[in-house]
Amino acid sequence: MKKTIVGFSLACLLGAFASEKNEPLRFVPNESFNAGEIIKFRAHYGFLTGGEGTMEVSDNIYTVNGRPCYKIDLKGETTGIVDYMFSVKDNWRSYMDTTAMLPQKFYMFIKEGNFRKNQGIIFDHSENKAVVEVMDKFTRELKRREEYDIPEFAQDLISGYYFLRTLDYSTVQVGDVIRVAGFFDKDIYDFRIMFKGRETIDTELGEFPALRFVPIMHENDLFEGDESIEFWLSDDKRRLPLRIKAEMYVGAVALDIKEYYSKETGLWTSD
C-alpha cells in the first residue's frame, strides 16, 4: 500500500462509474459484515464503567434514493452514576448503499445533557450534492433544507467506518495513510487514518490479532494531542471494532467490545 491513498482511489479500482442513477457508482466487495449484525460495547470514563453502545445493521434491506441500502444504527447512552452526572442518549443512523458502500441518507438525534440536535442529510452522489435537513431540536419537525456541494464518494461518519471494514489490509505497512472524503454537519472533511501496526489485544470476547489505527487530528478544543484517538480492528475478514480510546481534555474515554452477533457466527458473548 502506498504511503498515501488519495480519496477513495483504492475503492475506485474495484468498480467503474455508471451514467444512470439506478446503476451503481462503483462496486466494493464486502465480506466483513451483512444484514443482522449487532455489536455491543462497554464504555469507560477513566476508572468508571458508565455507558453502553450498540452498532446494529438491520435485518432488512431498504430502498433509498432508488438504491438497496443497509440501515445501520449507532446508539450510545450513559448508565449509572455517569448518567446521573451527565446524561447522554444519542442515535446516529446511516442508509448505506449495499453495492457502493456509500451513504444515501444520514440522521443524527443527539441528546447530551441540555444539548439537543437533530439533523438529516440526503446524498446525491451522481451530482456530488447533499441536502441537509435542519430539524427542530425537540420535535424533530423539519425546519428547512440546505444544499451543499460534496466531494466524490463522500461518506458520513457511520458509512465511512463500515467502508474501512471492507478494505484489504494484507499488505498495509506501518505509516501508511488512508484518506477518506467525508461530509458531516454541513462541513467537508478529509479524514486521514494512519496504520500503526499489528498487535494482539485482550477483550471480553477473548484475544484477537488486531490492526491499530490512529486518525491524524488537527488542533482542536476537544481532543488532547496528535494521537488522541486510536482504534483497533480485528485482523481477520470481519474487521470487528475491538477497542476505541480517546484522550480528551475532560478525561479518557474507552469503548470495548462485549458482544457480537452475526447470522454466520451466532452470538459471541463474555457471559
Order of alpha helices (4+ residues) and beta strands (2+ residues): beta-alpha-beta-beta-beta-alpha-beta-beta-beta-beta-beta-alpha-beta-beta-beta-beta-beta-beta-beta
